[in-house]
Amino acid sequence: MCNLSDLVEEKGIRRGREELLTEMIEKKLKRGKFIHMIADELEEDESVIRGMVEKIQKNFDSERERK
């Protein structure tokens, strides 16, 4: 049986993992790497990387519009 603190901890771990993966993807994109290369290097499915790249792009576009 899970309690609230276990759920909060699990959510924090998932969020931290996603943030780290996002940072690594951004660095690799800046180096000119393609999605399939990034997926291979990070040992993730291409669909996961593609979804995160789309999210990164949306965030970038939103920040650029605010300026």
N, C-alpha and C positions, 0 to 999 in steps of 0.2 A: 504494500500500500504506500503510495506516495503522499508526502505532505507538501504543504505550500512552499517551504524552503527548498525542497528538492526541485519543484517546478521552476522556481525563480532561478535557482542555480543552473538548471538545464537551459533555460531561456538565455541566460547570460553567456553561457558557453557557446551556444549556437550563434548568438549575436557577435561575439568576439571572433569566432571562426569566419563568419561572413565578412566582417570588417578586414581581417587579415587577408582573406582571399581577394577582396576588392582591391586592397592596396597592391597586392602582387600582380593582379591583372592590369591595373593602371600602369604600373612600371613597365610591364611587358608590352603593352600597347604603345607606350611612348618610345619604346625601342624598335617599333615597327613590326612586331610579331603579329601573326594572324591567329584567329580563334582556334583553329585546329592545332596549331603549334603550342599555344598556351594550354589548351586542354591536355595535350600529351605531356607537357612539362610538369603540370600541376596534378596530373593523374586524376582528372575530373572528366565527366561527360561533356561533350561539346555543347549539348543543350543547356547545361548548367552555366558554362562560361558565356554562351551567347546571351542568356537571360541576364546575367550580371553585367555584360557589356552594354546591353540595352538600358539597364538601370543607370549605369555610369553615365551614358550619353544623355539620358533625360536629366540627370542632376546637373551635368555640365551645361546643357542648354538652358535650364532654369536659372542657374547662377549668372550666365551670360546675359539673359534677358533683364535681370535685376539691375545690371550695371548701366 
